[in-house]
Amino acid sequence: MSTEKISDRKRDHLRLCAEQDVEARVKTNLLDSVELFHDSLPELHLDDIDLSTTLFGRTVEAPLLITGMTGGASEAARINRQLARTASRFGLAMGVGSQRAMLDDPSLAETYQIRRFAPDIPLLANLGAVQAAATSTQKVQQLCEAIDADALCIHLNPGQELIQPEGDRDFRGCLDAIGRLADELPIAVVVKETGCGLSPSVLDRLVDAGVDWVDTSGAGGTTWIGVESRRAEADAADLGELFWDWGIPTAASIIYAKRRGLSVVGSGGLRTGLDAARALALGADIAGMALPWLRAAHDEGLEGAQRFAESCIGALRTAMALTGSQNLDELRETDRLIGPRLRRWIDADNG
């Protein structure tokens, strides 16, 4: 596919996600099935709550990741820079969108190069599994080094690809490529879904391949099947409508991954700091969000992104105070009630 067509697709994705309804309609991420017990006697001061943690060798001031969304077009560069400045100011982590366009046209690297705007944050590179399978380890490493990334996300998106008019249809060799890169790259590899979640069997295969980190990106938030159905011709659009809510809810994927000893980015439909608190309470190492950051930056620029950061961090801190959690370890140990919908998904895991 030509670089021009890839850049056009990136523009389509940005426009659709910023302006249209691209979220799950029926299925939720099941974080609403996680009730945290209220502590009426927290015995702590709000200002003493410690949100900090480490990620890929760097300290973050709050356990929030602006997950990879975009790159490869001028509009993408503007949004990435605004989000990078926000991440730097608040001490958050950030990922970039798929670097496939950069792989095909190195001149597009500047749309992903945000390190100068955020010199100290954990930064995650991004490449699709199909592209990873067709690319040497050396070339993938160069992609990461070109943006000074601390880790590489390899994204899995067969649902999106099968609806996308120009999408991939051959997914053979992806698992071998993931294992190769996990073994040979000098930085961490994070295997990331794109809105359909990670099943127990997939997680077992990733563990066997030597993967230590996953990003759940579960069902219940942005549906990339839905995004592509809005770009597609009639037949593919109908197929996209049929599979609009396809996938494994975020909360279930987090639990599945933690059962297997994996480090986890809990993402997929998180919209608030309370959502982040629930994901962290389930065991996620860091909470990831994309759509609310994109819309804040798209609609209101840097000021909007920074207001969202303040709101999200404030809500997370409040949730920790109301559960008596002075730090993230205590939040993960707090009492919680799991509702019946999520319980059914948990019980389906025989691993």
Secondary structure per residue as TSV (DSSP state, phi and psi in degrees):
chain	resnum	aa	ss	phi	psi
A	1	M	-	360.0	138.5
A	2	S	-	-68.5	153.0
A	3	T	H	-60.9	-36.4
A	4	E	H	-60.9	-42.2
A	5	K	H	-67.0	-38.2
A	6	I	H	-63.9	-43.2
A	7	S	H	-63.4	-39.6
A	8	D	H	-61.1	-40.7
A	9	R	H	-65.0	-38.6
A	10	K	H	-61.6	-40.4
A	11	R	H	-64.0	-41.7
A	12	D	H	-59.0	-46.4
A	13	H	H	-60.9	-45.4
A	14	L	H	-60.4	-46.9
A	15	R	H	-63.1	-46.7
A	16	L	H	-65.1	-43.9
A	17	C	H	-68.1	-34.4
A	18	A	H	-77.6	-29.7
A	19	E	H	-118.2	-16.3
A	20	Q	S	-122.3	168.0
A	21	D	-	-77.4	109.7
A	22	V	-	-126.7	23.1
A	23	E	B	-104.9	162.6
A	24	A	-	-55.5	145.0
A	25	R	S	-100.3	-40.1
A	26	V	S	-113.5	-51.3
A	27	K	-	-73.5	139.5
A	28	T	-	-107.7	168.7
A	29	N	-	-77.3	-2.0
A	30	L	S	67.4	10.9
A	31	L	G	-67.6	-22.9
A	32	D	G	-71.7	-7.8
A	33	S	G	-91.5	4.5
A	34	V	E	-108.8	108.0
A	35	E	E	-102.2	123.4
A	36	L	E	-92.2	133.5
A	37	F	-	-69.6	135.4
A	38	H	-	-77.6	136.5
A	39	D	-	-110.3	109.1
A	40	S	S	-78.4	-11.4
A	41	L	-	-129.0	68.9
A	42	P	-	-69.8	-22.2
A	43	E	-	51.7	47.6
A	44	L	S	-152.8	163.6
A	45	H	-	-102.6	133.9
A	46	L	G	-51.6	-40.6
A	47	D	G	-70.1	-16.4
A	48	D	G	-90.3	-3.7
A	49	I	-	-68.8	129.5
A	50	D	B	-102.7	110.5
A	51	L	-	-92.2	-4.4
A	52	S	-	-73.9	154.5
A	53	T	E	-157.8	178.5
A	54	T	E	-115.4	148.4
A	55	L	E	-145.8	116.1
A	56	F	T	53.0	41.9
A	57	G	T	85.2	1.3
A	58	R	E	-119.7	150.7
A	59	T	E	-88.1	136.7
A	60	V	E	-115.9	146.0
A	61	E	S	-81.6	-19.3
A	62	A	S	-146.2	146.6
A	63	P	S	-81.2	59.7
A	64	L	E	-127.0	133.1
A	65	L	E	-117.1	124.0
A	66	I	E	-79.7	100.4
A	67	T	-	-72.2	156.2
A	68	G	-	-59.7	130.1
A	69	M	-	-126.3	-43.7
A	70	T	-	-153.2	174.0
A	71	G	-	156.2	167.5
A	72	G	S	90.5	6.5
A	73	A	S	-152.8	157.8
A	74	S	H	-62.0	-39.6
A	75	E	H	-61.9	-37.2
A	76	A	H	-65.5	-39.8
A	77	A	H	-60.5	-43.0
A	78	R	H	-61.9	-47.1
A	79	I	H	-66.6	-42.5
A	80	N	H	-59.3	-39.4
A	81	R	H	-70.3	-38.5
A	82	Q	H	-64.7	-42.4
A	83	L	H	-69.2	-35.4
A	84	A	H	-64.4	-42.2
A	85	R	H	-62.0	-39.0
A	86	T	H	-66.0	-45.8
A	87	A	H	-59.1	-40.1
A	88	S	H	-66.2	-43.7
A	89	R	H	-63.5	-39.6
A	90	F	H	-100.9	-0.8
A	91	G	T	70.9	46.4
A	92	L	-	-107.4	172.3
A	93	A	E	-99.7	162.0
A	94	M	E	-151.3	146.4
A	95	G	E	-120.3	159.1
A	96	V	-	-103.1	164.7
A	97	G	-	-74.2	-178.6
A	98	S	-	-53.6	130.5
A	99	Q	-	-92.9	21.0
A	100	R	H	-58.0	-42.1
A	101	A	H	-61.9	-39.7
A	102	M	H	-68.3	-33.8
A	103	L	H	-61.8	-40.6
A	104	D	H	-80.9	-30.2
A	105	D	-	-140.1	94.3
A	106	P	G	-57.6	-19.2
A	107	S	G	-66.9	-16.6
A	108	L	G	-83.1	1.4
A	109	A	G	-56.0	-33.8
A	110	E	G	-63.2	-23.5
A	111	T	G	-73.9	-14.0
A	112	Y	T	-108.5	-14.4
A	113	Q	-	-83.3	98.1
A	114	I	-	-118.5	3.3
A	115	R	G	-59.2	-35.7
A	116	R	G	-67.0	-20.7
A	117	F	G	-90.2	-12.8
A	118	A	-	-149.4	74.5
A	119	P	T	-68.8	-20.2
A	120	D	T	-115.8	0.2
A	121	I	S	-84.1	155.6
A	122	P	-	-66.9	127.4
A	123	L	E	-122.7	130.5
A	124	L	E	-111.9	124.8
A	125	A	E	-76.8	176.0
A	126	N	E	-156.7	130.2
A	127	L	E	-150.0	141.4
A	128	G	E	-68.6	150.7
A	129	A	H	-62.8	-37.5
A	130	V	H	-64.3	-42.4
A	131	Q	H	-68.2	-37.4
A	132	A	H	-60.8	-37.9
A	133	A	H	-66.2	-25.4
A	134	A	T	-100.2	8.3
A	135	T	S	-126.5	138.0
A	136	S	-	-67.7	156.4
A	137	T	H	-58.6	-40.1
A	138	Q	H	-60.8	-43.1
A	139	K	H	-67.7	-40.2
A	140	V	H	-63.5	-41.4
A	141	Q	H	-61.5	-38.3
A	142	Q	H	-63.9	-37.6
A	143	L	H	-60.5	-43.1
A	144	C	H	-67.3	-44.0
A	145	E	H	-66.1	-30.5
A	146	A	H	-63.9	-23.7
A	147	I	T	-114.5	7.7
A	148	D	T	57.7	50.4
A	149	A	-	-82.0	150.3
A	150	D	S	-94.9	-16.1
A	151	A	E	-157.5	163.4
A	152	L	E	-119.5	125.7
A	153	C	E	-88.9	127.2
A	154	I	E	-105.3	113.0
A	155	H	E	-94.0	141.8
A	156	L	E	-107.5	123.5
A	157	N	-	-148.4	48.1
A	158	P	H	-61.4	-34.2
A	159	G	H	-60.1	-47.3
A	160	Q	H	-62.5	-46.5
A	161	E	H	-62.1	-38.2
A	162	L	H	-71.8	-19.3
A	163	I	H	-94.4	-32.4
A	164	Q	S	-60.9	127.6
A	165	P	T	-55.3	-38.5
A	166	E	T	-104.7	20.5
A	167	G	-	-76.0	167.4
A	168	D	-	-70.9	150.4
A	169	R	-	-125.4	-8.1
A	170	D	-	-116.9	112.1
A	171	F	-	-109.8	15.7
A	172	R	T	-70.7	142.0
A	173	G	T	89.4	-2.7
A	174	C	H	-67.9	-43.6
A	175	L	H	-64.5	-41.3
A	176	D	H	-61.8	-39.9
A	177	A	H	-65.0	-40.4
A	178	I	H	-61.4	-46.5
A	179	G	H	-60.9	-41.7
A	180	R	H	-61.5	-47.0
A	181	L	H	-70.6	-37.3
A	182	A	H	-61.6	-34.0
A	183	D	H	-81.5	-35.7
A	184	E	H	-102.6	-24.2
A	185	L	-	-74.5	145.7
A	186	P	S	-81.5	-2.5
A	187	I	S	-118.7	166.3
A	188	A	E	-67.3	148.1
A	189	V	E	-110.9	127.5
A	190	V	E	-113.3	119.3
A	191	V	E	-89.7	122.1
A	192	K	E	-122.0	126.3
A	193	E	E	-80.1	176.8
A	194	T	S	-134.3	52.2
A	195	G	S	106.7	1.7
A	196	C	S	-117.3	-1.3
A	197	G	-	76.6	170.2
A	198	L	-	-118.6	125.8
A	199	S	-	-85.9	163.2
A	200	P	H	-55.4	-42.7
A	201	S	H	-68.0	-38.1
A	202	V	H	-65.0	-43.4
A	203	L	H	-62.2	-39.1
A	204	D	H	-61.0	-42.7
A	205	R	H	-66.1	-36.0
A	206	L	H	-68.4	-40.5
A	207	V	H	-60.3	-45.3
A	208	D	H	-62.4	-28.2
A	209	A	T	-82.0	-4.6
A	210	G	T	95.1	15.6
A	211	V	-	-80.4	138.6
A	212	D	-	-109.1	-24.8
A	213	W	E	-123.8	140.2
A	214	V	E	-134.9	156.3
A	215	D	E	-119.0	114.5
A	216	T	-	-63.0	-42.6
A	217	S	-	35.5	62.1
A	218	G	-	-80.6	171.9
A	219	A	B	-70.1	151.7
A	220	G	S	117.7	-0.7
A	221	G	S	-126.2	-133.0
A	222	T	B	-62.1	131.4
A	223	T	-	-107.2	111.5
A	224	W	H	-72.9	-21.5
A	225	I	H	-61.9	-42.4
A	226	G	H	-65.6	-41.6
A	227	V	H	-58.2	-46.9
A	228	E	H	-69.5	-30.8
A	229	S	H	-65.5	-27.1
A	230	R	H	-76.9	-17.2
A	231	R	H	-95.8	-13.7
A	232	A	S	-88.3	163.5
A	233	E	-	-74.1	176.1
A	234	A	H	-53.4	-51.5
A	235	D	H	-63.7	-47.0
A	236	A	H	-67.5	-34.8
A	237	A	H	-63.6	-40.6
A	238	D	H	-62.7	-40.4
A	239	L	H	-64.0	-40.9
A	240	G	H	-62.9	-39.2
A	241	E	H	-62.5	-40.4
A	242	L	H	-62.5	-39.2
A	243	F	T	-102.3	16.1
A	244	W	T	-50.0	-45.2
A	245	D	T	-100.1	18.9
A	246	W	-	-62.9	139.3
A	247	G	S	134.6	-180.0
A	248	I	-	-103.6	126.1
A	249	P	B	-59.0	148.4
A	250	T	H	-54.2	-48.9
A	251	A	H	-58.4	-41.1
A	252	A	H	-65.1	-43.6
A	253	S	H	-62.8	-38.3
A	254	I	H	-59.9	-47.7
A	255	I	H	-64.3	-43.7
A	256	Y	H	-57.5	-44.6
A	257	A	H	-68.2	-41.4
A	258	K	H	-67.8	-32.7
A	259	R	H	-60.0	-26.5
A	260	R	T	-98.3	12.0
A	261	G	T	75.7	16.2
A	262	L	-	-84.4	151.2
A	263	S	E	-81.5	142.3
A	264	V	E	-134.1	129.6
A	265	V	E	-90.6	115.0
A	266	G	E	-88.6	105.4
A	267	S	E	-140.4	163.5
A	268	G	S	124.0	89.8
A	269	G	S	82.3	8.6
A	270	L	-	-70.6	133.8
A	271	R	-	-129.9	-14.5
A	272	T	S	-141.0	169.9
A	273	G	H	-65.9	-27.2
A	274	L	H	-68.2	-40.5
A	275	D	H	-57.7	-43.1
A	276	A	H	-61.5	-42.4
A	277	A	H	-61.1	-40.9
A	278	R	H	-65.5	-42.3
A	279	A	H	-63.3	-41.9
A	280	L	H	-67.3	-37.7
A	281	A	H	-63.9	-28.5
A	282	L	T	-76.9	-11.2
A	283	G	T	122.0	-4.0
A	284	A	-	-58.7	141.7
A	285	D	S	-78.9	-28.7
A	286	I	E	-154.4	150.9
A	287	A	E	-103.9	131.1
A	288	G	E	-112.0	142.0
A	289	M	E	-140.6	151.0
A	290	A	-	-129.9	-64.2
A	291	L	H	-54.7	-46.3
A	292	P	H	-63.1	-33.3
A	293	W	H	-68.2	-44.0
A	294	L	H	-60.0	-47.4
A	295	R	H	-67.8	-37.1
A	296	A	H	-62.1	-45.9
A	297	A	H	-70.1	-40.1
A	298	H	H	-65.0	-43.4
A	299	D	H	-82.5	-36.8
A	300	E	H	-131.9	11.0
A	301	G	H	65.4	-151.9
A	302	L	H	-60.1	-41.2
A	303	E	H	-62.2	-40.6
A	304	G	H	-64.5	-42.5
A	305	A	H	-63.4	-39.7
A	306	Q	H	-72.7	-34.1
A	307	R	H	-64.4	-40.2
A	308	F	H	-64.2	-39.8
A	309	A	H	-59.6	-45.7
A	310	E	H	-61.4	-43.6
A	311	S	H	-63.5	-44.5
A	312	C	H	-67.2	-45.9
A	313	I	H	-65.2	-40.0
A	314	G	H	-62.5	-41.7
A	315	A	H	-67.7	-39.0
A	316	L	H	-63.6	-44.5
A	317	R	H	-62.5	-40.0
A	318	T	H	-63.7	-44.2
A	319	A	H	-60.7	-37.3
A	320	M	H	-68.0	-40.6
A	321	A	H	-62.2	-41.2
A	322	L	H	-77.4	-7.1
A	323	T	T	-109.9	4.6
A	324	G	T	69.5	29.1
A	325	S	-	-101.9	113.5
A	326	Q	S	-84.4	-18.3
A	327	N	B	-149.7	177.8
A	328	L	H	-68.9	-32.9
A	329	D	H	-62.0	-40.5
A	330	E	H	-69.0	-35.6
A	331	L	H	-61.9	-39.9
A	332	R	H	-69.7	-16.8
A	333	E	H	-101.0	-2.2
A	334	T	S	-66.9	153.2
A	335	D	-	-67.3	141.0
A	336	R	E	-147.3	157.4
A	337	L	E	-115.7	127.8
A	338	I	E	-100.1	123.2
A	339	G	-	-74.4	167.6
A	340	P	H	-65.7	-31.9
A	341	R	H	-65.8	-45.9
A	342	L	H	-69.2	-36.4
A	343	R	H	-59.1	-38.1
A	344	R	H	-61.2	-41.9
A	345	W	H	-67.1	-40.0
A	346	I	H	-63.0	-44.0
A	347	D	H	-68.2	-19.2
A	348	A	T	-75.9	-10.6
A	349	D	-	-86.5	112.9
A	350	N	-	-98.0	7.0
A	351	G	-	-76.6	360.0
